[in-house]
Amino acid sequence: KKVAHVIIQEKCTKCGICYSVCPFDAIKKV
């Protein structure tokens, strides 16, 4: 679970979207 969290955080940073909203988008894209 920790690894997945890191991936989401990295995608969030690249996404440029709010870290609160990005996580959901990242999970859906994955």
N, CA, C, O and CB atoms as a CASP TS submission, in Angstrom:
PFRMAT TS
TARGET T0000
AUTHOR 0000-0000-0000
METHOD Language model
MODEL 1
PARENT N/A
ATOM      1  N   LYS     1       0.846  -1.195   0.000  1.00  0.00           N
ATOM      2  CA  LYS     1       0.000   0.000   0.000  1.00  0.00           C
ATOM      3  C   LYS     1       0.886   1.251   0.000  1.00  0.00           C
ATOM      4  O   LYS     1       0.553   2.255  -0.631  1.00  0.00           O
ATOM      5  CB  LYS     1      -0.960   0.003   1.234  1.00  0.00           C
ATOM      6  N   LYS     2       1.985   1.183   0.694  1.00  0.00           N
ATOM      7  CA  LYS     2       2.869   2.375   0.736  1.00  0.00           C
ATOM      8  C   LYS     2       3.394   2.691  -0.668  1.00  0.00           C
ATOM      9  O   LYS     2       3.464   3.857  -1.058  1.00  0.00           O
ATOM     10  CB  LYS     2       4.069   2.146   1.720  1.00  0.00           C
ATOM     11  N   VAL     3       3.756   1.671  -1.411  1.00  0.00           N
ATOM     12  CA  VAL     3       4.290   1.897  -2.769  1.00  0.00           C
ATOM     13  C   VAL     3       3.222   2.567  -3.629  1.00  0.00           C
ATOM     14  O   VAL     3       3.506   3.513  -4.363  1.00  0.00           O
ATOM     15  CB  VAL     3       4.755   0.550  -3.424  1.00  0.00           C
ATOM     16  N   ALA     4       2.010   2.072  -3.531  1.00  0.00           N
ATOM     17  CA  ALA     4       0.924   2.643  -4.343  1.00  0.00           C
ATOM     18  C   ALA     4       0.752   4.122  -3.987  1.00  0.00           C
ATOM     19  O   ALA     4       0.564   4.966  -4.863  1.00  0.00           O
ATOM     20  CB  ALA     4      -0.419   1.861  -4.118  1.00  0.00           C
ATOM     21  N   HIS     5       0.819   4.419  -2.699  1.00  0.00           N
ATOM     22  CA  HIS     5       0.643   5.812  -2.266  1.00  0.00           C
ATOM     23  C   HIS     5       1.715   6.691  -2.910  1.00  0.00           C
ATOM     24  O   HIS     5       1.429   7.803  -3.355  1.00  0.00           O
ATOM     25  CB  HIS     5       0.708   5.923  -0.711  1.00  0.00           C
ATOM     26  N   VAL     6       2.942   6.190  -2.955  1.00  0.00           N
ATOM     27  CA  VAL     6       4.044   6.973  -3.533  1.00  0.00           C
ATOM     28  C   VAL     6       3.767   7.229  -5.009  1.00  0.00           C
ATOM     29  O   VAL     6       3.965   8.341  -5.497  1.00  0.00           O
ATOM     30  CB  VAL     6       5.406   6.238  -3.355  1.00  0.00           C
ATOM     31  N   ILE     7       3.308   6.200  -5.719  1.00  0.00           N
ATOM     32  CA  ILE     7       3.029   6.359  -7.156  1.00  0.00           C
ATOM     33  C   ILE     7       1.953   7.436  -7.346  1.00  0.00           C
ATOM     34  O   ILE     7       2.073   8.298  -8.217  1.00  0.00           O
ATOM     35  CB  ILE     7       2.568   4.996  -7.794  1.00  0.00           C
ATOM     36  N   ILE     8       0.918   7.376  -6.533  1.00  0.00           N
ATOM     37  CA  ILE     8      -0.168   8.361  -6.651  1.00  0.00           C
ATOM     38  C   ILE     8       0.387   9.763  -6.391  1.00  0.00           C
ATOM     39  O   ILE     8       0.062  10.715  -7.100  1.00  0.00           O
ATOM     40  CB  ILE     8      -1.332   8.035  -5.653  1.00  0.00           C
ATOM     41  N   GLN     9       1.232   9.872  -5.358  1.00  0.00           N
ATOM     42  CA  GLN     9       1.791  11.194  -5.032  1.00  0.00           C
ATOM     43  C   GLN     9       2.624  11.707  -6.201  1.00  0.00           C
ATOM     44  O   GLN     9       2.530  12.880  -6.561  1.00  0.00           O
ATOM     45  CB  GLN     9       2.656  11.129  -3.738  1.00  0.00           C
ATOM     46  N   GLU    10       3.435  10.843  -6.793  1.00  0.00           N
ATOM     47  CA  GLU    10       4.287  11.276  -7.919  1.00  0.00           C
ATOM     48  C   GLU    10       3.407  11.708  -9.086  1.00  0.00           C
ATOM     49  O   GLU    10       3.645  12.752  -9.694  1.00  0.00           O
ATOM     50  CB  GLU    10       5.259  10.133  -8.363  1.00  0.00           C
ATOM     51  N   LYS    11       2.397  10.911  -9.398  1.00  0.00           N
ATOM     52  CA  LYS    11       1.497  11.263 -10.516  1.00  0.00           C
ATOM     53  C   LYS    11       0.804  12.582 -10.188  1.00  0.00           C
ATOM     54  O   LYS    11       0.622  13.434 -11.057  1.00  0.00           O
ATOM     55  CB  LYS    11       0.433  10.126 -10.780  1.00  0.00           C
ATOM     56  N   CYS    12       0.424  12.737  -8.930  1.00  0.00           N
ATOM     57  CA  CYS    12      -0.260  13.967  -8.516  1.00  0.00           C
ATOM     58  C   CYS    12       0.635  15.173  -8.802  1.00  0.00           C
ATOM     59  O   CYS    12       0.173  16.185  -9.331  1.00  0.00           O
ATOM     60  CB  CYS    12      -0.637  13.911  -7.003  1.00  0.00           C
ATOM     61  N   THR    13       1.889  15.062  -8.456  1.00  0.00           N
ATOM     62  CA  THR    13       2.814  16.181  -8.668  1.00  0.00           C
ATOM     63  C   THR    13       2.945  16.475 -10.162  1.00  0.00           C
ATOM     64  O   THR    13       2.975  17.636 -10.569  1.00  0.00           O
ATOM     65  CB  THR    13       4.205  15.870  -8.054  1.00  0.00           C
ATOM     66  N   LYS    14       3.023  15.431 -10.966  1.00  0.00           N
ATOM     67  CA  LYS    14       3.168  15.646 -12.423  1.00  0.00           C
ATOM     68  C   LYS    14       1.854  16.159 -13.005  1.00  0.00           C
ATOM     69  O   LYS    14       1.846  16.966 -13.934  1.00  0.00           O
ATOM     70  CB  LYS    14       3.597  14.326 -13.143  1.00  0.00           C
ATOM     71  N   CYS    15       0.742  15.677 -12.443  1.00  0.00           N
ATOM     72  CA  CYS    15      -0.574  16.101 -12.934  1.00  0.00           C
ATOM     73  C   CYS    15      -0.707  17.619 -12.759  1.00  0.00           C
ATOM     74  O   CYS    15      -1.260  18.307 -13.617  1.00  0.00           O
ATOM     75  CB  CYS    15      -1.728  15.349 -12.176  1.00  0.00           C
ATOM     76  N   GLY    16      -0.199  18.120 -11.649  1.00  0.00           N
ATOM     77  CA  GLY    16      -0.306  19.554 -11.394  1.00  0.00           C
ATOM     78  C   GLY    16      -1.656  19.894 -10.781  1.00  0.00           C
ATOM     79  O   GLY    16      -1.959  21.062 -10.540  1.00  0.00           O
ATOM     80  N   ILE    17      -2.472  18.860 -10.526  1.00  0.00           N
ATOM     81  CA  ILE    17      -3.797  19.123  -9.924  1.00  0.00           C
ATOM     82  C   ILE    17      -3.689  19.025  -8.398  1.00  0.00           C
ATOM     83  O   ILE    17      -2.727  18.463  -7.874  1.00  0.00           O
ATOM     84  CB  ILE    17      -4.875  18.109 -10.466  1.00  0.00           C
ATOM     85  N   CYS    18      -4.647  19.556  -7.714  1.00  0.00           N
ATOM     86  CA  CYS    18      -4.625  19.504  -6.239  1.00  0.00           C
ATOM     87  C   CYS    18      -4.286  18.093  -5.760  1.00  0.00           C
ATOM     88  O   CYS    18      -4.834  17.120  -6.277  1.00  0.00           O
ATOM     89  CB  CYS    18      -5.994  19.952  -5.653  1.00  0.00           C
ATOM     90  N   TYR    19      -3.404  17.972  -4.792  1.00  0.00           N
ATOM     91  CA  TYR    19      -3.007  16.655  -4.274  1.00  0.00           C
ATOM     92  C   TYR    19      -4.235  15.931  -3.702  1.00  0.00           C
ATOM     93  O   TYR    19      -4.222  14.709  -3.554  1.00  0.00           O
ATOM     94  CB  TYR    19      -1.896  16.801  -3.179  1.00  0.00           C
ATOM     95  N   SER    20      -5.295  16.686  -3.380  1.00  0.00           N
ATOM     96  CA  SER    20      -6.493  16.064  -2.797  1.00  0.00           C
ATOM     97  C   SER    20      -7.359  15.458  -3.900  1.00  0.00           C
ATOM     98  O   SER    20      -7.983  14.416  -3.697  1.00  0.00           O
ATOM     99  CB  SER    20      -7.312  17.102  -1.979  1.00  0.00           C
ATOM    100  N   VAL    21      -7.399  16.095  -5.049  1.00  0.00           N
ATOM    101  CA  VAL    21      -8.254  15.600  -6.135  1.00  0.00           C
ATOM    102  C   VAL    21      -7.471  14.670  -7.058  1.00  0.00           C
ATOM    103  O   VAL    21      -8.024  13.709  -7.593  1.00  0.00           O
ATOM    104  CB  VAL    21      -8.840  16.777  -6.943  1.00  0.00           C
ATOM    105  N   CYS    22      -6.203  14.953  -7.239  1.00  0.00           N
ATOM    106  CA  CYS    22      -5.369  14.140  -8.137  1.00  0.00           C
ATOM    107  C   CYS    22      -5.436  12.652  -7.792  1.00  0.00           C
ATOM    108  O   CYS    22      -5.641  11.840  -8.694  1.00  0.00           O
ATOM    109  CB  CYS    22      -3.916  14.615  -8.078  1.00  0.00           C
ATOM    110  N   PRO    23      -5.274  12.266  -6.546  1.00  0.00           N
ATOM    111  CA  PRO    23      -5.273  10.849  -6.164  1.00  0.00           C
ATOM    112  C   PRO    23      -6.401  10.082  -6.827  1.00  0.00           C
ATOM    113  O   PRO    23      -6.174   8.985  -7.339  1.00  0.00           O
ATOM    114  CB  PRO    23      -5.380  10.709  -4.656  1.00  0.00           C
ATOM    115  N   PHE    24      -7.589  10.616  -6.833  1.00  0.00           N
ATOM    116  CA  PHE    24      -8.718   9.904  -7.448  1.00  0.00           C
ATOM    117  C   PHE    24      -8.499   9.760  -8.953  1.00  0.00           C
ATOM    118  O   PHE    24      -8.725   8.686  -9.510  1.00  0.00           O
ATOM    119  CB  PHE    24     -10.051  10.645  -7.169  1.00  0.00           C
ATOM    120  N   ASP    25      -8.071  10.809  -9.601  1.00  0.00           N
ATOM    121  CA  ASP    25      -7.836  10.757 -11.055  1.00  0.00           C
ATOM    122  C   ASP    25      -6.731   9.752 -11.368  1.00  0.00           C
ATOM    123  O   ASP    25      -6.844   8.971 -12.313  1.00  0.00           O
ATOM    124  CB  ASP    25      -7.458  12.164 -11.607  1.00  0.00           C
ATOM    125  N   ALA    26      -5.678   9.774 -10.583  1.00  0.00           N
ATOM    126  CA  ALA    26      -4.550   8.863 -10.823  1.00  0.00           C
ATOM    127  C   ALA    26      -5.015   7.415 -10.706  1.00  0.00           C
ATOM    128  O   ALA    26      -4.650   6.578 -11.531  1.00  0.00           O
ATOM    129  CB  ALA    26      -3.393   9.141  -9.822  1.00  0.00           C
ATOM    130  N   ILE    27      -5.806   7.121  -9.702  1.00  0.00           N
ATOM    131  CA  ILE    27      -6.275   5.730  -9.512  1.00  0.00           C
ATOM    132  C   ILE    27      -7.124   5.323 -10.718  1.00  0.00           C
ATOM    133  O   ILE    27      -6.998   4.202 -11.210  1.00  0.00           O
ATOM    134  CB  ILE    27      -7.103   5.584  -8.175  1.00  0.00           C
ATOM    135  N   LYS    28      -7.971   6.204 -11.189  1.00  0.00           N
ATOM    136  CA  LYS    28      -8.846   5.863 -12.337  1.00  0.00           C
ATOM    137  C   LYS    28      -7.992   5.657 -13.592  1.00  0.00           C
ATOM    138  O   LYS    28      -8.251   4.736 -14.367  1.00  0.00           O
ATOM    139  CB  LYS    28      -9.917   6.992 -12.585  1.00  0.00           C
ATOM    140  N   LYS    29      -6.990   6.493 -13.797  1.00  0.00           N
ATOM    141  CA  LYS    29      -6.135   6.362 -15.011  1.00  0.00           C
ATOM    142  C   LYS    29      -5.370   5.044 -14.940  1.00  0.00           C
ATOM    143  O   LYS    29      -5.225   4.352 -15.949  1.00  0.00           O
ATOM    144  CB  LYS    29      -5.124   7.577 -15.139  1.00  0.00           C
ATOM    145  N   VAL    30      -4.881   4.696 -13.753  1.00  0.00           N
ATOM    146  CA  VAL    30      -4.098   3.462 -13.605  1.00  0.00           C
ATOM    147  C   VAL    30      -5.026   2.295 -13.902  1.00  0.00           C
ATOM    148  O   VAL    30      -4.603   1.140 -13.845  1.00  0.00           O
ATOM    149  CB  VAL    30      -3.464   3.337 -12.161  1.00  0.00           C
TER
END
